Amino acid sequence: MNQRSGELLDHFGRPLRDLRISVMDRCNFRCPYCMPEDAPEPDLNFLESPTRLNFSEIIRLTRIFAALGVHKLRITGGEPLLRKNLDELVAGLTALPGINDVALTTNASLLDRHALALKQAGLGRVTVSLDSINPEVFQQMTGHRGSVEQVLAGIDAAQAAGLTPIKINVVVQRGANDHTLLELLEHFRGTKIIVRLIEYMDVGNLNHWKPENTVNSIALVEMISQKWPLKPLDENYHGEVAQRWAYVDGKGEIGLISSVSEPFCGSCTRARLSSDGVLYNCLFATQGLDLRSPMREGISDEDLAEMITESWHMRRDRYSEVRSEASVARSNKVEMYYIGG
């Protein structure tokens, strides 16, 4: 059985509820775990503008996904704010029946100039990728692009515009930025901004991931608790990826995303749409379903819905639960900058 109470379910009974929409594969940063600065341009294979879905195509596909049960959207990249007139897309997406949550993931370097327009278009909240507020480490973690000041200005603008709750995503790499975590946490304590610490993982092929570079979430909790005691919180909803912890002194909460040490594939309800219209059912996928070509050839909404339905019904992805040396070494995994994190 793949259907229950009107929900679209995959092979393991996981419903389709969330869609992550990449609107841009390019980025103005070169973070080592995503788009390393030493990666040669041919390996990045950036898309040309005509190959990306236009806003009408994205809205059409999202309307179909909403009819199949999706109600949460996240706009991603690359860096999505490199896409011109993004507020127009946001306005179209938030107007769709069934969509009740539209968020954006960004490095925030351009957010100060766009936050208010995005809020007025209907964007609900933002998540900011920020791996350190130490200027030297920040430069190393962004491939010597941008500045901490730019990112913090973007966060301030988002807070002023009401794009809340704001979350900060920190990919923790041993020996790279783990020694600056307490400084970052202290900066955001008491601000109502939630910092989420993400275990470094083997997305794509360019980052040359090694298990020893991942810092276990349990170790992070122990380290943080030595300075600021923590207590666990209940999840906000079933399938929430972050384990929630609160500062005992009442100065807010943090999240731990333990995708290596404690995989959460069993509750994953997310599909991903690349900026050129390929549907991926897993962050670690090796292949996807091309929706752009049949759409541009004139396929009906009903037939597109059938394609998506069949793809989700057949979904068996649980990469993090069955991770092995062979799968880690696999060279054809899709890159994170192409489909979003």
C-alpha positions in Angstrom: 0.0 0.0 0.0 1.3 3.5 -0.9 -1.8 5.5 -0.1 -3.3 6.3 3.3 -5.9 8.9 4.2 -5.2 10.7 0.9 -1.5 10.9 1.5 1.1 10.0 -1.2 3.4 7.4 0.4 6.7 5.9 -0.7 7.8 2.3 -0.4 8.4 2.6 3.3 5.2 4.5 4.0 6.8 8.0 4.2 4.4 10.8 3.0 5.4 13.5 0.6 5.0 16.8 2.5 8.0 19.0 1.9 9.5 20.3 -1.4 12.9 22.0 -1.6 13.1 24.1 -4.7 16.6 25.1 -6.0 16.3 28.3 -8.0 20.0 28.8 -8.7 23.0 26.4 -8.8 25.6 29.1 -8.7 26.9 30.7 -5.4 29.0 33.7 -4.5 30.7 31.7 -1.7 32.9 28.6 -2.1 32.2 26.6 1.1 34.5 23.5 1.2 31.8 21.0 2.0 29.6 22.1 -0.9 31.5 24.0 -3.7 35.3 23.9 -2.8 37.2 26.8 -4.2 39.8 24.5 -5.7 37.2 22.6 -7.7 37.8 23.2 -11.4 35.0 25.1 -13.2 34.3 22.1 -15.6 33.6 19.9 -12.6 31.0 22.4 -11.3 29.0 22.3 -14.6 26.9 25.4 -13.9 23.7 25.7 -15.8 23.0 28.3 -18.4 20.0 30.6 -17.8 17.6 29.1 -20.4 18.0 25.6 -18.9 16.7 26.7 -15.5 13.0 26.6 -14.8 11.3 30.0 -15.2 9.0 31.2 -12.4 5.8 30.1 -14.2 7.2 26.6 -14.6 8.2 26.4 -10.9 4.8 27.6 -9.8 3.0 25.1 -12.1 5.0 22.2 -10.7 4.6 23.4 -7.1 0.8 23.6 -7.6 0.9 19.9 -8.7 3.0 19.0 -5.7 0.6 20.8 -3.4 -2.3 18.8 -4.8 -0.3 15.6 -4.0 0.2 16.6 -0.3 3.1 19.1 -0.2 2.4 22.0 2.2 5.9 23.2 3.1 8.3 24.8 0.7 12.0 25.8 1.1 13.7 27.9 -1.6 17.4 27.0 -1.9 20.4 27.1 -4.2 23.3 27.5 -4.7 22.6 31.0 -3.4 19.0 31.7 -4.2 19.3 35.5 -3.8 21.5 35.5 -7.0 18.2 34.8 -8.8 16.7 38.1 -10.0 13.3 39.1 -8.8 13.0 36.3 -6.3 10.2 38.1 -4.5 8.0 37.6 -7.5 8.4 33.8 -7.2 7.7 34.0 -3.5 4.5 35.8 -4.1 3.4 33.2 -6.6 4.3 30.3 -4.3 2.6 31.7 -1.2 -0.6 32.2 -3.1 -0.9 28.5 -4.0 -3.7 26.5 -2.3 -2.4 24.1 0.3 0.9 25.9 0.8 1.2 27.1 4.4 4.9 27.5 4.9 7.5 29.1 2.6 11.1 29.5 3.8 14.4 30.4 2.3 17.9 29.1 2.9 20.7 31.7 2.1 24.2 32.7 3.1 22.7 36.1 3.9 25.4 38.1 2.1 22.7 39.7 -0.1 19.9 39.5 2.4 20.0 43.0 3.8 18.9 44.4 0.4 16.1 41.9 -0.2 14.7 41.0 3.3 11.8 43.5 3.3 10.7 42.8 -0.3 10.7 39.0 0.4 8.6 39.5 3.6 6.1 41.7 1.7 5.9 39.0 -0.9 4.9 36.5 1.7 8.1 34.7 2.7 7.7 33.3 6.2 11.2 32.8 7.6 14.9 32.4 6.7 17.7 29.9 7.5 21.2 31.3 7.2 24.2 29.2 6.5 27.0 30.6 8.8 29.8 28.3 9.9 31.8 30.8 12.0 31.8 34.4 13.1 35.5 34.4 13.6 36.6 36.5 10.6 39.6 34.4 9.7 37.8 31.1 10.0 34.8 32.6 8.1 37.1 33.4 5.2 38.5 29.9 5.2 34.9 28.4 5.3 33.6 30.6 2.4 36.6 30.3 0.1 37.6 33.9 0.9 34.3 35.3 -0.3 32.1 37.8 1.6 32.5 38.9 5.2 31.0 38.2 8.6 29.7 41.8 8.7 27.7 41.3 5.5 26.1 38.2 6.8 25.3 39.7 10.2 23.8 42.7 8.5 21.6 40.3 6.5 20.5 38.6 9.6 19.6 41.9 11.3 17.6 42.9 8.2 15.7 39.6 8.3 14.9 40.1 12.0 13.7 43.6 11.4 11.5 42.5 8.5 9.9 39.8 10.6 11.4 36.8 8.7 11.3 34.8 11.9 12.1 32.5 13.6 15.6 32.8 12.1 17.8 29.7 12.2 21.5 29.6 11.7 22.9 26.4 10.1 26.5 25.5 11.1 28.2 22.6 9.3 30.7 21.4 11.9 34.1 20.1 10.6 36.7 18.9 12.9 39.8 21.0 12.8 38.1 23.6 10.5 35.5 25.5 12.6 34.7 23.4 15.6 37.0 25.5 17.8 34.9 28.6 17.1 31.5 27.2 17.9 31.2 28.6 21.4 32.0 32.1 20.1 29.2 31.7 17.6 26.7 30.3 20.1 27.5 33.1 22.6 26.8 35.7 19.9 23.3 34.4 19.3 22.4 33.4 22.8 19.4 35.4 24.1 18.4 36.7 20.6 15.7 34.2 19.8 17.8 33.1 16.8 18.2 29.3 16.8 21.6 27.9 16.0 21.6 24.4 14.5 24.8 22.4 14.4 25.0 19.9 11.5 27.2 16.9 11.4 29.5 17.2 8.4 28.4 14.6 5.8 29.3 13.1 2.5 26.9 15.0 0.2 28.1 15.0 -3.4 31.6 14.1 -4.5 33.7 17.3 -4.4 34.2 17.6 -0.6 36.3 14.4 -0.2 34.5 13.6 3.0 36.2 11.4 5.7 34.3 10.1 8.8 37.1 11.4 11.1 36.2 15.0 10.0 32.7 14.6 11.5 32.1 15.8 15.1 29.5 13.6 16.7 26.5 15.6 18.0 26.8 13.9 21.4 30.3 15.3 21.8 29.0 18.7 20.8 26.3 18.7 23.5 28.8 17.6 26.1 31.2 20.4 25.0 28.5 23.1 25.1 27.0 21.9 28.4 30.3 22.4 30.1 29.8 26.2 29.5 26.1 26.5 29.3 24.1 23.5 30.7 21.5 22.2 28.3 18.2 20.3 28.6 16.4 18.3 25.8 13.2 19.6 24.4 10.4 17.7 22.6 10.2 17.9 18.9 7.9 20.5 17.3 6.4 17.9 14.9 7.0 14.4 13.8 9.9 14.1 11.4 11.7 17.3 12.6 15.3 16.8 11.6 16.9 18.7 14.4 17.1 17.5 18.0 16.1 20.4 20.2 18.1 21.5 23.3 17.4 24.5 25.5 19.8 26.5 27.6 18.9 25.8 31.2 19.4 29.6 32.0 16.5 30.4 29.5 18.7 32.1 26.9 17.1 30.2 24.0 17.6 26.9 22.2 19.9 25.2 19.8 19.4 22.2 17.4 21.6 19.2 16.6 21.2 17.6 13.1 22.9 14.2 13.5 22.6 12.9 9.9 25.7 10.7 10.3 25.5 9.4 13.9 21.7 9.2 14.2 20.2 9.1 10.7 16.5 10.2 10.3 15.8 8.6 6.9 12.8 6.8 8.4 10.9 10.1 8.9 12.1 11.9 5.8 9.2 13.6 3.9 11.3 15.8 1.6 11.6 15.9 -2.2 14.0 18.2 -4.0 13.5 20.0 -7.3 16.7 21.2 -9.1 16.8 24.5 -10.8 16.6 22.8 -14.2 13.6 20.8 -13.2 14.9 17.4 -12.1 13.1 15.7 -9.2 15.3 14.0 -6.6 13.9 12.0 -3.7 17.0 12.0 -1.6 19.9 14.4 -0.8 22.3 11.6 -1.7 20.6 10.6 -4.9 22.5 9.5 -8.0 19.7 10.1 -10.4 16.5 12.0 -10.7 13.3 12.4 -12.8 13.4 15.1 -15.5 10.2 17.1 -15.3 11.3 20.1 -17.4 11.6 18.3 -20.7 8.0 16.8 -20.8 6.6 20.0 -19.4 8.2 22.1 -22.2 7.0 19.5 -24.7 3.4 20.1 -23.6 2.5 17.4 -21.1 -0.7 17.9 -19.1 -0.8 18.6 -15.3 -2.5 15.2 -14.8 0.4 13.3 -16.5 3.0 15.3 -14.6 1.2 14.4 -11.4 1.3 10.7 -12.4 5.0 10.9 -13.1 5.6 12.5 -9.6 3.3 10.0 -8.0 5.0 7.0 -9.6 8.5 8.3 -8.6 7.5 8.8 -5.0 5.7 5.4 -4.8 9.0 3.8 -5.9 11.1 5.7 -3.5 13.3 3.4 -1.3 16.1 5.9 -0.4 17.6 5.6 3.0 21.2 6.4 2.3 22.3 7.6 5.8 20.9 4.5 7.4 22.9 2.2 5.1 26.0 4.3 4.6 29.0 2.2 3.7 32.6 2.8 2.3 31.3 1.8 -1.1 28.4 4.3 -1.1 30.6 7.1 0.3 33.1 6.5 -2.6 30.4 6.5 -5.2 31.3 9.2 -7.7 27.9 9.9 -9.2 26.1 11.5 -6.3 24.4 14.7 -7.1 26.2 17.8 -5.7 24.5 19.7 -2.9 24.8 23.1 -4.6 22.8 21.7 -7.4 19.7 20.6 -5.4 20.1 22.5 -2.1 20.9 21.0 1.4 
